[in-house]
């Protein structure tokens, strides 16, 4: 049944843009097409920038994730949809997060953004809450947009397949893409949005995820189950770049670097991102048992080579969009599920990515089959594997220390228990049993456990909460992505200063700091904590994947003044931008454009009360061992570090607990010193608030922003 229908003529793409936004209000079933002024793209770029600006203008400090006025933004970028350049299928989903209470954006690959652009739009802004479940159909070929009553059904990916058949009978499947949320978004705070497209090589639908911060929760709360877009226009010249030869040459150079360098690095084309498991384990940064330690004797069972040799389908160079020779989006066929409502069913799995593979060690289950089943169910339910897995690990440690009992959960939850880890994910998706509590995430769980433990054991709630905060791995309400940060001050800051919470896409500094040792001193760490998020913000604004920049090191990078910036490759991205849009900017210009977006995101955080120094603090375990067993596991290392600081081993305390306390104090002091240094680099005051000068430099100082920073003590 059609609820609303609007005919339209798709805008032509010129220089990477259509200069059109689609606005949908689910409360009154209105569909509007808005033309953007010329300076909008110049100031806000696309992707994350468009999401930030639309949400800054359209919400206020009272807007919550479940407010009707909350906006769900899907936005590609000017460089997306370009087969001549690697990694151009990306888009951003932005909204006010149910986990953090402020702006969240999550990027996804696939074909949705390129087809949406060909259908005539740079972005989509959805507000309101539908009185009944609906789907949105954007037919770029037929020139019509329809809001329709949603067909019955659940299961994010299987539901998308159902609605694609319903809306697009007879249409070539490679001309169709969709986004969909699942029942996990309905029953938890960390629902995801799947970006779904047809893989002609595998002859099936594939999915990539906008996985962090509860974007799928917002989508389902609005009553929107799926969006389908179609266009049969040619992908070959989708962007109509200003200088096609410049774009082609930039793409040729980057593809060449990928071809010659990837086989000698992480081997993403062979192993996907699961190859990172090997590196993380080797360098003692693989999160074992809720980030307690960084390596394990069983880790080899889930190395990238195991997935490549035993599970990944041979002969499939899996890119998530045309033209990417990095091709790291792996898939597995013929896995028989061993639990849950689909037990016994044979399924295909998209992935796993490293972050999902690492759910094994963080919960103590070193079993590839467990990881693949966890991966499939989270995708089908529409759940974030990171938040779900790290929440499970936190609960396992609570069980280990006696803060939770089997009676509280309904069953035991111990390290390495495959069956109960899967049982919990089924309960979270269904909103039943202990899953109703666990699906709210770690920040909520800390308070809930402290309250219940104190009541049942006559303990002091504040004391229990203080203990849980030591190992509850979240920052700003977002669960940590899966890297041990104890020995990397730069990565500690990366997670703490990340505006969305502890997510690696804004802050993946672990390799350059701990593995490659490219930030050997405090000054370089502080500087990198300014420039690195600006690179990542720019990628998320333009519609690009960051892996060809950060993971494929140019052979000439080592001889540059700042090897970590991978400047020879970074220049190819500058050329791609200039060739597409028709500008003549240099890298500093682009990073300055990015800093405007980053500063606006900081202002949104301040608007929602989470933008100051107190909210940049991280759990103790992120910077130091917490308990004696953690210290003992690396005692030689920690003793050596302390001896160097205090002036010799003979000056160390004899008592091991005193040594641990000494180490904790030193690590905490170093982190506060880092806060001071990074705030200064970014043009903030000591409380983490941008100064008037910083806001003015990016054209962001007006009466509203002046009043906002004055609320936090800024001076005229």
N, C-alpha and C positions, 0 to 999 in steps of 0.2 A: 504494500500500500504506500503510495506516494503522499507525503505530508506537505512538502513544498517543492517547487520546481522553478528554476530560473534559466532561460536560454541565454547564451552569451557567445561571443566570438573570441577565441583564444588570442591573447596578445602575442605578437611576434617577439622572439628573443633577439636582443641586440646587445653585443658586448657583454654577454653573460647575464643580462637582466631582462625581465619583462616589465618591470616597474608597476606591477599589480599585486595587490593583496586580496585574498579572499577572506571575508569576515562572515562568520556564522554565529547566530545567537540561538541556542537550543531552547531557550525559554519561550520565545515568540515565533520560532521557526523562520526567522529572517535570514536571507542570504544576500550579501552585498559585495560588489566588486569595487575596490577602491584604487584609484590611480595615485601613485606616489609622486611627490614633488621631486625635482631633479636632485636637490641637495640631500635627500634622505639617504640614498645609497652612498653618497660621498662621505657622509658622517657616520653611518651605522653599518656599512659594508654588506651585511647579509647574515644568515645563520644566527649565531649567538647574538650578534649586534641587533638584528631585527627583533629577536625575542626580548632582549633587554629593554629596548626602547618601547615596544608595544606594552610590555608589562609595567614599566615605570609610568607610562602615561595613563594606563587603564586601570590601575589598582592603587590602593593606599595602604597605610600601616595597619588597618583593620582587616585587610583581605587575608583570609585563610585558604587553605587548600580546598576546603569544601564550601567556600563562599560562592554564590552564583556568579559574582563579578570576577572571580578568578579566571584567568585567560590561559588556555592551552595553545601554545604557538608551535607550529611546525614550519621550519624555514630552511631552505637550501641556501646556496651561496653562488656568487658569480662564476666560480671556477669549477663548480660541480657540473656533471654531465658532459665531460670532455674525454672521449676515448683515446686521444693522442697523448694524454698525460696520466701517470699512475695515480690511483686512489682518489677518484673524483665522484664517487657515488654518495658522499656523506651529506647528512642533514642534521639539524638540531631540533630536539623537542624541549621547549622551555615552559615553565609554569611555577607557581608557588608550591613548594614541596610539602607533603604531609609529614615527612621525617624531620626536616630542618626548619620549617616555618618561614622560609624565605626563598629567593629565586634558586631554582635548580635548572640546569640544562644537561641533557644527555645526548650524545651523538650516536647515530646509527648509519650503517651502510645499506647497500642494496640499490634497487631501481626506483624506489618511490620518488625521491627528490628529482631525478632527471625527468621522469615522466610527468611529474607535477609541473615542472618548469615548461616542458613542451606543451602541456595543457593550458599554459598561459599565466602561471603565477610564481612569484618569488617566495611567498609565505602565506600561511593560513592562520587566522586568529579565531579561536572558538571560545565562546563564553556562554553562561547560562547553564541551567540543568533541565534536561528534557523530562517531561512527565512520564514518558515511556521509553524503552530502549529503542535507539535509532541507529541507522547507518547512513553514511554520506557517500554519494556516488558522483564523481567528477568525470564526465565523458568529454574529453578533449576532441574526439573525432565527431561526435554528434552535436557538440556545442550546447551541452545542457548540464546543469548541476541539480541533483535531486537529493532531498532529505527524505528518507524512507523508514518506515517501521522496520525494526530489525527482525529478521527471521529468528525462530527459536534455535537454541543451541549454545554450547559452551566449548571451551578449548580454543586457545588463541589462534594457533596455526590451522587446526582443522576447521575452525569456524571461518577463518579467512578464505580457505578453499571453498567452503560452502557458499559464502556470499559472492565470491568471484564467479562461480558457476551460475548463481542466481541472477547477478547483474549483467554478466557478459557472456551469454550463451553464443557460441560460434565465433567469438573473437579470438585471435591468436594470443596465446597466453604470455608470450614475450612482450606484448604490448600492454600488459596489465601489471599493476603493483598495488599493494595494500598495506595499511597499518592496522593492527588489531590489538586490543587488550583482552585479558582473560579473567577467569574467575578469581585468580590470585589477586588481581587488582581490586576486585569487589570485596575481598575478605582480609586484606592485609594493607599495610602502609607502604610496602615496597613492591607494588605492581609495576610491570614493565610494559612497553609498547614494542611489539614485534614489527619489523619492517620486512615484508614478505614479497618475494618475487619468484618468477619461474626460471629454473636453471635448465637450459636447453640440453646441456651435456648429460645431466642426471635424469632429465625428464620428470622432474618433480619440483614442488615448491621448496624454496629455501627461506631461511629467516635470519636476519641480523637484529640486534636488540638496542633500543634506547633503554638502558638497564638501570640507571641509577636514580635514586631520590623519589620514586613513587609516581613517575609520569603516568603509568598505566592505572594507578589508583585514581588519579584525577580524571583520566579519560572515562573510566567506568562509572565514577561517581556522577559525571555529567550525563550518563545514560547513553554515551556514544560507544558502540562496540567495535565498529570497523569503519575505515575510510578506504574506498577503492578509487583508483585513478587509471584512466586509459588514454593512450595516444599512440598512433601509428606513424607519427612523423619520424624522419630519419634521425638516428642518434649521431651520425657521423659529423654533422655540422650544427649540432644542437645549440651551441653557444653563439654562433655567428661572431667570432672574435674580431676585434679591430685589426689585428695583424696575425692572420693564420700561420704565416711562416715562422714568426717568433714563437708562437705556441707549439708548433710542430717541433722546432729545434730544441726548445726547452724540454719537451717530453722525451725526445730522442736521447738527450744527454742524461736525464735522470734514469730512464729505462736501462741505459748502458751501465750506469753505476750499480744499479740493482742487480743486473745480470752478472757482473764480475765480482761484486762484493758479498752478496748474500750467501753464496756457498761457503764462504770463509768466516761467516759470522754466526748469527742465530739460526740460519738456514730456514727462514720463514716459508719459502716456497715448498720445501720438503716437509717440514714438521709443523707448520703453522706456529702460533705463539706458544704451543706446548713445549717447544724447545727451551723456553725460559725456565721451566722447572729444573732442567739440568744446571743452568747457570746459577739460579738462586740457591740450589742445594750446595753446589760447589763453593760458593762464596758465603755460606752460612746466613742466608737471608730468605730462606724458604720458611713460611710461617707454620711451625709445628705446634699442635696442641694450643690453639688460641694465642699464637705468637710468642710462646714461652721460649723456644729455641729455634735455630735456623737451619738445621740439617738433621737427617735421620737415616738410619741404616736401611730402611725399606724404601727410601725415596726413588731408588732406581727403577722400581716397579711401575712408576708413572712418568718416566722420562719421555721426552719427545720422540726418541727413536722407537720406543715401544708403541706409541700411538701410530707412528708412521708405518712400522713394519707389520703390525698386527691388526690395525683398525682402519686407518685412513684408506680410502679407495684409491687403488693404483690408477694412474692415467688421468687424474682429474686435477689440473692446475686451477685451483678454485679462487678466482678473484670475486669480490663482491660487486664489482662493476666492470664493464667492458674496458679493455686496454690496460689493465693493471697487471704487469708481469711479476709483481711480488706475490700475488695469488696465495695469500695466507689463510683464506677462509675455508678451513677444511671441513670434511663431512665424513660420516660413518654410516654404512648401510647394514641392515640385517641384524640389529640388536634386539634380543628378546627380553622384554621387561619382566622383572622378577618380583615386583611389588605393586601395590596400589590398584586403582580401579581398572587399569589396562594390563594387569598381570597376564603374561602369556602372549601378549601381542608383539609382533615383530615390527620394529620401527626404524626409521632413518634419523640420525642425529646430526644437527649442524654444530660443528665444533668438535671437541671443546676448545675454547680459548684458554690461555694460561690462567686467567682469574678463576675460571670454573674448575680447571684441573687442580688448582691449589686448594679447592674445597676439600680434597682428599686429605692432605697433610694437616690442614688447620683443624680438622675433626679427628685425625688419627686413622683414617681409612685409606690405606695405600692400595687401592684396587681400581684399575681402569674401568671395569664394568660398573662399579658403583658410580664413578664420575660420569660416565656416559648416561646412565639411567637418571641420575640427579639432573644432568644437563637437559635431557629430553623433557622430563616432567616440569622443570622450571619454565622451559620455553612454552610448553603446551598450557600450563596453568597461567603463564604470564607473571612469573616471579623473578626478581633479581637474584641470580645465583650468589652474588657477593654478599648482599645483606642477609639472605637466608642462611648461607653457610657460616658467616662470621657470627651471626646471632646464635646458631646452633652450637658453635664452638664456645661462645661465652656461657651458654647454659650448661654445657658439659663441664666447664671449669667450676661453675657454681655448684654443680653436683659433686665434683671432686673435693671441694672445700667444705661441703656440708651445708651450703646456703640453700640448696634445694634437695628434696628427698623424692623418692619414687612416688610417694603419696601426693606430692604437689603436682607432679607432671602426669601421673597415671602409669608410668613405667620408668625404668632406669634409663639414664642417658650418659653413658660412659664413653671415653675415648675409644675409637675404633669400632664402635657398634654400628655396623652398616644398616641393619634392619631398623633400629630406632631412629637413626638420622633420617632415613627415608620416610618412616612413619610420621615424623614431625613435619616434613615438608607436605605430606598429604593432608595433615590436619590444618596446617597454615592455609593451604589453598581452599580447603572446604570451610574454614572458619569454625572448626569443631575442636572439642577437647582443649588441650593446652595450646593448640595452634591459634586459638582466638587471642591468647595473651602474647605468644611468641611473635605473631605477625605484626605486632606494633613496634618491633625493633628494640635495640639495646638501650637507648636512652630511656624509654618507657619502662623496660624490664628492670633496670637498676632500681628505680623507685618502687616498683611493684614487689620485687623480691625483698628489698630492705623492709618494706612495710609488713609483709607477711612473715618474714623471718623474725622480725622483732616481736610481732604479736604472738607467734607460736612458740618462741623460745625466750621470751621476756628479755630480749636484747634491746640495745639502744639503736633506734633506727638510723640516726646520724652516723654512728660508728660503723654500722654495717654498710651504709651507702658509701662512706668514705673508702671502705675496703673494696667494694665492687667497682668503684670508679678507677681503681688502680689498673684493672685488667678488662674493663668494659671498653672494647676497642671501637669507639666512635668519637667523632669530633663534629661539633655543630649539629649533632643528631644523625649524621651519615656514617654508616659502618665503614671501617677501614678497608680499602682494597689491600691486596695480599702480598705485602713485603715487610720483612723485619727491618725496623728503622733504628734499633738501639745503637748501632755503630755508624750511622750516617746522620750527622747533624743537619746536612742539607735536606735529606729526605724527611726528617722530623719537621723541619720548617715547611717543606713542600706540602705536607699534610695539614699542618697547623694553620698556615696562611691561605690555603686553598679556600676560595670564597664560598664554594658549594659544600665544603666538608671534605673528609679524608678520601679523596678520589684521585687516582693516579693520572688521569688524562691532563689535569692542570699541573701536575707536580711530579712527573716520573723522573726523578733525579738520582735514583739509586744506582743506576749503572755508571753515570758519569762521576759520581762521588765515590762510591765504595768499590766498584769493580775496576773502572778505568783510572781512578785517582786523578781526575782532571780538575778537581777543586780542592787543592791540598791545603789552602789556608782559609782563615775566617773571612777575609775580605772577598775572596772569589766566591765563597758560598753565599754571602749576603748579596753580591751583585747578581749571581745566577738566580737567586730567589726573586729578583725583579724581572730579569729578561726572559727567563724560561716560561713563566705563565703567559707572557705577552706573545711568544711564538704560538703557544697552544691556543690562546684565545683567537689569534688570527686564523689558524687552521680551521677552527670551529666556526668562524665567521664566513669563510670563503667557500666551504663545502669540500674540504680536502681531508684525506687521511694523513695522520702525522707519522705513521710508521716509516715511509720512505725517507723521511728526514731524520728521525731520532734513532732508528734501529739499523739503518744502512749507512755505515760510516764511509764517507768519501776518502779515497786514499791520500788526498792532499790535505785533509783536515788537520792532521798531526803537526804540520809545518806552519799552521796559522797561529796568530797570537792567542786565540781562544778556541782550541780544538773542540770543546764541547758544543759550540754553536754550529759545527759542521757547515761552515760558511760556503765552501764550494757548492754544495747541494742547495743550501738556502738560496743562493743566487738564482738557481733554476726556477724556484717558486716565484721569485720577484719577476723574472722574465715571463713566466706564465701569466701572472697577474697583469703586467703592463700590456702584454700582447693581447689579452682577452678584453680588458676594460678600455684600453686606449690611453693609458697614462704613462708618465715617465718618472715613476717613483723609485727610490732606492730602499734598501732594507730598513734603514732608520726611519724613513717616512712611514713604512707599513707598520713597524712596531709602535710608532707614535699613534697611528690610527687605532691600533689594537689597544693601546693604553687608555684611550678615551672610553672604549667599551668596558675595560676592566674597572675603570674608576666609577662608571655608572653602576656596575654590579656591586661595588663596594657601597655605594649610596643606597641601593636597594636593601642591602643587609642592614645598614644603619637605620633605615626607615622601619625595618622590622625588629630592631633592637638586638641584632646579633653581629654587629660589625666592629666591636671593640676588642681590645687586647684580651679581655677575659675569655672571649669566644675563640681565640686563636690558641688556647691551651690544649694540650694533648694528654692522653692517659700516661701514667707513669711508665707502663710497659713499653710505650712507644719510644722512650728515651733511655730506659735502664732496666736491668733485671729487677723484679719486684720481690721475689722470695729467695730464700737461701738455696733451694735446689737449682734455681736458675743461675745464681752466682757460681755454685759448685760446678755446674756443667761447663763453664768457661773460666774456671778460677785462675788458671795460669795467665790468661789474657787480662782479666780484670786486676789481678795482683800487679801485673807488670805496668798497667796503665796508672794505677794508684801510686806505685813506687816512683814512677817518673815524676808525678805531680808533687809528692811529699818529700822527695829527695832521698830515696833509697828504700830497699825492702826492710831494713832494720827499723824504719820509722813507721811501718804499717802497724795498725792495731792487731793484737794477737787474736782477738775475738772476731770470728767471721761475720757476725751480724753487724759489728761496728764497721767493718770494711764495706759491707753492703750499704750501710747508712751513709758512710763517707762518699761512696761512689754516687749514690742517689743525689746527695746534696750538690756535688760537682756538676752532674749532668743537668740538674734543674737550673743551676746558675748559668751554665753555658746557653741553655735554651732562652732564658730571659735576656741575656746579652745579645743573642741572635735577633730576638724581637726588636730590640732597640736599633740594631744596625739595619735591619730590613725595612723598618718603618722609615728610617731616615732616607734610605735609597729610594723608596717609593714616594716620598714627599708627604708623609703622614706625621702626626704628632706622636708622642710617646704612648698614647692610648690607642693608636692604630686608626686615627681619624684623619682623612685627607685635609690638608691645609687649604685656606682660601686661594693661595697662589697655585696650588696643584689643580684645583677645580677651575680656576680662571684660565689656566694654560690650555685646557681642553674644551673651553666654551661651556662649562657645566656650572658656573657660578651664577646663580640668580637668587631671587628672594626665597624660593622654596629650599634650595640646597643650603643657602646661608643659614636659614632658621634651623635646618636639620643639623648642621655641624655645631651650631651654637648650643643645641640641646646637649651636646657632648662636651661642652666646655671650650669650644673654639673662641678665640678673641677676635674682635673687629680690628 
